Amino acid sequence: MNNYESHRQEKLAKEHIARKKRFIYQIALWFSIIAGIGLIVGGMIYFVARQNLVPTNSLATIESALASDDWVKGNKDAKMVFIEYSDFQCPACAFYYPLLKKISEEFGDNLAIVYRHFPLPKHQGAKPMAYAAEAAGKQGKFWEMHDMIFDNQNKWAVQSQSKIKDIVVEYAKSLELNIEQFEKDFGSKEIEQKVEGHYREGVKAGISSTPTFFLNGRILQNPKNYDELRNIINQAIDENL
């Protein structure tokens, strides 16, 4: 082999080694990028999970002690207090309504579920329905009216404001309430002030949308489904054992 051929073979060998090194470098670089993305995504998932139980700067914590006029489902003396600020005309609130019923059934005496009113100004039927639930509560059937309102939201929510009173009176009849007393309470200043008081408390806490949930006074990011909600509560119970 002459010098020219030898030099050419040596050059080809060096180019082959260089290409191999570049290939290995690129593979290593891509693995590093993928690993980095994995760490970032994992960190984001962990951060979001932690945010379910950590107060945000935009929303203050609230007092978890129950008020004397709170409507409570479950054990009033439970260590875990779940407070919902809700709007009867809010579609998202209607979505969470069966989830919270199931949560109450599953956790029983380990959880107190509290309903508080936050009727959004854009929902004209929200306040009258809040008044109706409170008026039914005067006769011991707040939760029955609560359930009836949410079960029929897609029917009454499309009715005109003038028909709302007639609709809630029909609901009261179906619950076998004293209609005369129901109508009196429905239009009372006491109930109006209670609903308005809940709304002002929510605004003071930074609430601007519904539903908004608090667990032992700490704001929750709204869970996507029942299992996520259940896991949040179980985590909180474990932390408080």
ABEGO torsion letter per residue (X at the ends): XBAAAAAAAAAAAAAAAAAAAAAAAAAAAAAAAAAAAAAAAAAAAAAAAAAAABBBAABBBBBABBBAABBBBEBAABABBBBBBBBAABAAAAAAAAAAAAAAAAAEAABBBBBBBBBBAABAAAAAAAAAAAAAAAAGAAAAAAAAAAAAAAAAAABBAAAAAAAAAAAAAAAGBBAAAAAAAAABAAAAAAAAAAAAAAAAAGBABOBBBBBGGBBBBBBABAAAAAAAAAAAAAAAX
